[in-house]
Each structure stands twice: as C-alpha cells, then as structure tokens.
Amino acid sequence: MAVSGLAFGQILIMALFLSPAAGGGIQPDLVSVIDPADYFFSRRVEGGVKNMLEAASKTPANPQGNLTQLLAIRWLGEHKERLGDSKEAVRTALQKLAGGPDGSPRDYAQLALARIDDKPFPLVRTMPREGLRAALEWFPNDVNLAGGIDLRPPVGSKPAAKRDEELEKQFQRLQTQVMKMLPEEAKEEFYKFAESVGNIRVDRLSSGYAPDPSDPRKGRAFIRFTGHADHKALAAFIKEKAGSDARLDEKKGPKGEPITVISFPHPPAFALIGDTDLIMAGYTGDNANSIGIVEQVLAVRAGSQPSILKGPLAKALENVPAEASGMGRGFLPQEFQDELNRSPLGAAPQQVAIDLFNRNAEGKEIELRGRFTFGSEADAKKYVEGFKSVVAMASDALKNVPPFIKSEWVDAIKKTLEGIEFKADGMEVMGKAGVSFDTQKKLLDLLEAVIKFQAALQRP
C-alpha cells in the first residue's frame, strides 16, 4: 500500500496543481492522470475504435469496469482523427452518456464530444453558489484558523477555447514525464489501486486548526476532502491493506449514509462519509489516538455539537466572497507568530483574512488578496518592509538559476514578484498579488523542465 499510496499522491497532487488552471479539459481526478494507451497496453487490451467504443458503452459492473469505461471515453475523444467511418456511431454513444445521470461517465462524455466537435471544453462542474463557507461547517466551534480551496470554476464562468487545448497538451506532457519517473512496480500498484477503487475526484479541500494554549502538541487539525468516490470500494481497499493496528468502525449518518471510521494508535484518524467526503483529523503531536477528533467532526455534522460558523470565526467568515475559489481566516498560533518574528519578515500578523479568485476559465488571472492585522502600527510597517526585502532576495536568487531554466520563465517570475502590492494602514496591512494566465503557462513549462531534469539525473 505504501508504494501505491506514494504513486497516487504524486500524480493526484499534479492533477490538483494543474486543475485550477484548467477550464474543463483537465479534471482533478484519478482518470485524468492515467494514460489510456499505457494502461490498456499493460492490461493487454487491444486498442482501436471498435474496442474502445464497446468499452465506453458498457455499463460498469465493478470499479475496474468504471475505470475502463472512463479511459475508453477519454481515448475516443483524444483520437478523433482515427474515428473514420465510426465517427457518428461514437458521437451517438457519447451523446447518450453525456445526457445520462450525474457522474464521471457524463462528464467525460461531454468532454470527449467537445474534442471531437472542436468546441470549447464545457465546464462540467462549477462551485456551489454558497461558496466556501459550507466547506468549513463541519469543523468544531473552537477552530480559530481555517481555510479552503475549490478546484471548480466559479458559477457563471465561460470557457475559453484555445487555451484549454494548450493546457491539456502541457498536462499530458507532464503526465508522461511523471509516469516515466515511477518504477514499474509502483506504476503497477497504482493501476491496481485504481482498479480496486474506481475513479476518485476531488472538488474541494478545506482545513481547520483548534489550538491548545497549554500544549501545542494537543492542538487539533482537521482536513476535509469533498468530491466523489465509491465508498464501498474504497472502504474495502482500506480494510484489505490496513495493518493489524488499524481499527475500522462502520456506522450510519443522520440520513442513513454509510460512514467508515479508521483509526490508529497514532494520528491521524479518518472518516469516509458517503460517496462524497473524507475527513482526516488528529492531534498535532504524535502521541494519542485521534478517533475522538473525528467523532467530534461527525457530531458537528449531525448537529449535536456547535459548528465553526457559531464560534470565534463566525463574523470573519460572513464576509467571504461567494465567488472566491480559495480563502483563509483566523488567528495565527503563537508558535507560528514566533517563527515569523524570527524570520526576515521581522513581524507576524495576529489575524489574517485571505481570498483567492480564480478567473482562469475566462482566460484571466489568478488573484490573491489579503488583510493582515498586527498588534501595533510599528509591526505592520515592519512587516511591509520585511516583505519587500524577501521579494528583493527572491529576485536576486533568480540571477543564478540552472542553465536549463529559460530567461523568459525567470522574467515571468520576476514580473509577478514586482507586481505584489503591500501597504500598511494603521495596524493592518493590505496585500494583493496576481498571476496572469501567460505566466501560469510559463510556470508549467518550468515545472516540465524540472521534471525532465530530475528524470535525467535518475537514469543509470
């Protein structure tokens, strides 16, 4: 399980990193990071339009069937030049799936049709209208630092055509490089994991922290993943692979939804909730079983304990913009303040409010806005000056980069750094930064070059 988990983590992180830049062609899920041709070759499944159309049209009987169907749909969309006389039969089959019930087959069929018809990728999923506050509502009321990010485009976004194609090509090149770096046994375990659980999609991540003033090691950390997975298959996989010290408890939620709680002698503990959510929670110190913390989340969810929306952050969370793709609110723990005070920044805010706006679906930039509250005006000014010095140091460091780093990539990073705005106003500091779509593409080119360089170093 360790090898497959590492492989899954590496590849899913890449999908999550790239998906905010995507308008629709790149999905933050397992299927998006598997090369259909490589997978089918490894399983000795014959390719070709006829076989792929048959696999795409077949109703899955198990998680492996789900994986096969989605990869076949992807293959058909990505090989439109090979459809020939079967093009209309493929379109008919995909249209049926695209009009079917909510789920990955519908999403992938819509994307495949867009590719075949040379249309902009549809935004198959968008953020909920209520925004990110809902992502935090299961956290306890004493959580005083929380944040989240939604990987879906905001409601009302309109897809931009050409840049989606460019990003998808970048993603596929990165995918190829990452998969090449995986040892064959790791890739095989990754494929077996995907066959065991089917597709896993992550739409949103949120986190919270509740400190213990008397002992930092007793602080409680919470992470919530929201998306879609086959609860039954994922729980079965965990049961099979979990060690002897794992404890698994099955229960029902308020609406009869299945909940699987997994705990160990040391943090963290987990709870699979229905087909949509995974909770990971634990003490910050590696010294106690964390099942009680997960149970607390379940109690808040059930309404028997108060939520963060009724706690110290209630007022701060009221002003989170509904269109924000990311946010952070709260009070910095004292130990973190101490670290910042010792850093080149020279001062630490006591309270933060950060919002992220992702307008990439419209071909625009990602913008980050922040408001930081300090204990004094002097600290606020000191922080601004410290931040300017950090930016200057970062710019100087860019003068000495490896030869494979192109100057245009360095210039894009410098321009982004120079565009960061910080201004002190009394005891508050207001900040703003933006990353243009063109700069994001250059950063992805940089990431691809770094991966290739690392791969070259690994060759015997």
N, C-alpha and C positions, 0 to 999 in steps of 0.2 A: 504493500500500500504506500510505503514511503516514496518509492520511485515514481509510481503513477501520480501520487499527490504532487510531487515536485514538478513533473511534466505538466500536469493540469494547471498548477499555479503559474508556471512560467508563461504558458500560452494564453490562459484566461486573462492574466494581467495585461498582456499585449493587446488583447481584444478590448479590455476596459479602457486602456490608454488611448486607443485609436477611435473608439466609438463616439466620443463627444465631437470628434472632427468629422464624423460621417453624417450624411444627410439621410441615408436609408440603406445603402448597399452593404454596409458593414454592421452586423448585428453583434451585440455583446453577449455572445453565447458560444457554446461548445462547437456547434456545427460550423460556424464561421471560420474557425481556426484549423479545421481539418481539410486537407487537400483531397477532394473526392477521388481523383485518379490514383493517388498514392494509396488511399485506404482500400479502394476496390482491388488494386493490384495486389496488396498484401493479403487480401482475402480470396484471391484467385477468382474474382468475379469478372466475367467478361464485360467489357465496355460496349460502346455503340449505342446508337439512338434507340433501337428496339428494346434492348435490355434495360436501359435507363428509364424509358417510358413505362415499361411494365413495372419496374420497382417503384417509380414515383406514383403510379396509380393504385398500387396495392395497399389495402388498409393494414396498418401495422398490428401485429399480434403481441408484440413484446417490445421492450426498449431497444433491442438491436434492430428490430424492424422499423422502429421510429427513426433511428439514426440512418439506416439505409435509405428510407424514403426521402428524408430531407437532403441527404447528399446527392441522391439521384435528381431531385428537383434542381438543386444547385448546378449539377453537371449540365442539364438540359439548357438552363439559362445562360451558362458560361460558354456553351459550344453551339451558338445559334448558326454559325457558318457550316455546321455539319448536319443540320436537321434535314436538308434536302426536301424530298417529297413527303417526309413525315412532319413537316413544319405545322400544318393545320391540325393534324392529329395531336401533336404536342400541345399546341395552343388550346385546343378543346379540353384536353385533360387538365391543363394548368388552370384554365378558367373555372373549371368545376371545383378544383381545390381552392382557388382564390376566393370563391364565393361560399366556401364552407364555414364551419364553426370556428370560433376564435381559437388560435393556436399556431404553433410553428409551421405546420403544412400550409396554412392560409398565407402566412407572412411570406414564406419562401416562394410560394407560387406567384404572389403578387410581384415580388422582386424579379423572378425569372421572366415573367411576362414583360416587365418593363425593359429588361435586357433584350429580349427577342424583338420587341417592337420599337427599340431605340427611343424610349421615353425616359423622362427623369425618374429616378428611383422614388417610389412612394414612401411617405413617412408612415410606416406600418403601425408605429406606436408613438404616442406623444405623452407628455407629462400630464398627470391629473390636474384639473383646474384648481384644486385647493392648494396646490404647491407642496413644499417640503415639510410644512408643519406636521402634516399627517404622518410623515415618516418617523417622527420623534414621539408620537403619542403613547407608545408602549413603554417608554422609559419612566422610571420612578420620579416622584416629585422632588427628590433631593439631588437630582442630577443638575449640576450648575455649569457644565460646559458640554455643548452638543453641536453637532453639525451633520450635514448630509450632502449628497450629490445625486442628481437624477441624470441618467445617461440618455434619456429620450429627449427629442427636441420639444421645445415649448409648444403649447396649443396655438394654432394659427400660423405656425411656420410654413413656409413654402419652399419646396425643394429646388435646388439649383442643379441643372443637368450635368454640364461638362465636368465640374469639379468633383462630382461624385465618382465619375469614371476614373479620373486621375488618382483619387484617394484609394479607390479599390485596387488599382494596379500597384500602388505603393504597398498597400496592406498585403497583397498576395506575394510580393517580393520579400517582404519582411517575414511573412509566414513561412515561405520556403527556406529562408536562411535559418530561422529558429528551429524548424524541424530537422534541418541538416545537422544542427549542433547537438541534437538529442541522440544519445546512444540508442542503438536499435532496440535493446531490451526495454529502455524507458519509453520509446515510442510505442512499442507493442503493448506495454502495460497501460499506456494512455488510451490506446484504441480499445483495449479490453474494458477499461473503466467506462468509456463512452458507450460501449455495447451493453454494459450492465445497467447503466442508469438512464440512457437515452439523452436527449438534449437538455442542457441546463442554460437558462437565460437569466442574466442579472440586469434588472431595470434601474435599481436604486440601491444606494448604500447609505446608512446613517449610523451615527455613533454617539455615545454619551459617556460622561465621566462624573462619578459622585465621589468626592474626596473624603478621607477620614482625617480630620485635623490632628488627631492624636498619633496617627501612624500612617505614613504614606503607603506602606505595604498593604494596608487594608482598604485602600481606595478600590472602588468597583468600576469596571469598564464594561461597556455594552456595545455590541455591533449588531446591526440588523441588515440582512441581505433580502431584498424583495425582487421577485421575478417569477420564474416558473420552473418547476422540476417535478418529476414523477416521485411523489412522496414514498410510495410503496417500494419502488425500485431502489431509491437512494437509501432508505432505511434498511432494506435487505442487504445492500452492499456494505453498509457500515457494520451491521451485525456480523457479517461474514469476516470482515477484515479487522474488526476491533480486537484488541488484546484481552487477556484474561482479567485485567484490572478495570476494564470498562463496565459500566452499569447502564443498561438500557431500560427505560420505562415507557410503556405505551399508555396513552390516555386519550380522552376526548375533550375538545374545546367546548365553549358555550353553545355553538351551533352544530355540534356533533362532528366537527372536523378532526381528523387524526393528528395527534401530537406525539412525537417521539423525542424523549429527553435522553441525552447521552452525557454521562459524567465520568470523571476520572479522579483519582486521589489528589491530583493537582489541577490547577486551572489550565484552560478554560473548560466550561461546560457548554452544551449545545442543546437547541430545541428545534426540530423540524416541525413547522406548523402548516398543515395542509400541503398544498402544492405550490404555495407562493412565498413562504418566508423561512429564513433560517436565522436563529438568534445565537450569537456567541457571546458569552459573558464570563467574567471571572475577576478575582482579586488581582491587583497589580503585583502583589508579592506571591511567589511560587510556594505557598505554604498551607493551602487549605483547599478542600473540595469546594467547588463553586456551584454546586447544584442549587443551593438556596438562592443564588442571584438570578439564575434562570427562572426559578419558580416565582421570584418576585416580578419578573417581566410578565410571566403568564398571569399573575394575579392582577397586575395593572391592566393588561389586555382584557381580562374578564370583567374589569370594573370594580373589583373588591379592594383595590389599593389606589391612592391618588396618582395622577399622571404628572409628568413634567409640565404639562400645559396648565397645571394648577400650582406650580412651585415657584421658586425664585426667578426662573427664566420666563415665566408666563408673559410678562409685559414685553420683554425683549423679543419674544417670538411672535408677538402680534404684528410687528412691523416688517416681517419677512415678505418681500415682494412675491406674489404668486407666480410671476414669470421667471424667478431666479432658478437656475439649474443647480446651483450649489449655495450653501450657506453655513455660517458658523456663528454661534452666540455663546457668551458666557464669561466666566471669571477664570483667569489663569491660575492653576495651582501654584502655591508658594515656591515649591521646588523648581518649577519651570521659570518663574519670575527670577529666582536666584541665578539660574543659568544664563538667562538673557542679560541680567545686570553685569555678569562677569564677561559677557561676550563683547565683540567690537561695537555692538549696538549701544551698549552703555546704560541702557534703561529698559524697563519692561512695563508693558501696559497691565493694568489690573483687570480691565474688562475689554472684550473685543466684540465687534459686530462686522461680519464679512459676508458679502453676497457675490455670487458668480453668475454672469449672464452669458449663455451660450447661443450665439446667433449664427452659428456655422451653417445651419440648414438653409439659411438665406444667403450664404456666401460672405457673411460678415465676420467680425472678430469675436473672440472671447474676451470679455471684460471683467475685471475683478475690482470691486470697491470695498473699502474698509473704513471703519471708525474705531479708533483705539483710545481708551480712557486711561489716564495716568493719575498718580497720586498728587502731582504738582505740575505747574506750568514749566518749571525748570526741567523736570523729567521728560515732558512732552517735547521740548526743544532739543534736549539731549538725544532723544530717540531719533528725531529727524536728521540731525547732524550725523549720528552714528550710522543711520541707514545710507546716507549719501556716501560715507566713507566705505561701506561694504560694497555698494554699487561700483565705486571707483576701483576697489580691489578686484572685483569680478572683471571689470573691463580690462584692467592691466593683465590679469591672468589669461585673457583671450589673445594676448600678443604672443604667447608661447604655447601653441597647440600642435599636436602631431601633424606630420605632413599630409596625411590623408584627409584632414579637415579642410574643406574648401573655404576660401575667403568670403564667398557670398553667404555661407552659413554663419560665419563669425560676424559679418556685418549685420545680419538679421538679428542675431542675439544682442549685439551692441545697441542697435536701434531700439529694440524692445526695452533694454535696461534704461536707456536715455529717456524713454517715454514714461517711465514710472513717476508719478506725482505724489509727493508727501508734503503736507502743510499743517503746521501747528496752529491751533486756535484755542488759546487758554489751556485747559488740562486735556484737551482732545487733539488727536492727530487724524486728519482725513487723508486717505490714500486712494489712488486709482492706477490701474495698470491694464494694458490691453495687448493681446497677441493677435496680429492680423492673420487672415487665412493664408496669405502667401508665406508668412513667417512659420506658421504651423507646418506647411508643406516642406519648407526647408529643414525644420527640426526633424521631421520624419525621414528626410533624406540623410540627415546627420545620424539618426538612430540606425538606419540601414547600414551606413558606412561603418559605424562602431561594431555592429553585429558581425559584419563581414571580416573586420579586423580581428575580432575575438575568435572567429571561426578559423582564420588563417593561423593564429597562434596555437590552436588546439591540434592542428594537423601534425602527424608524426614526421 
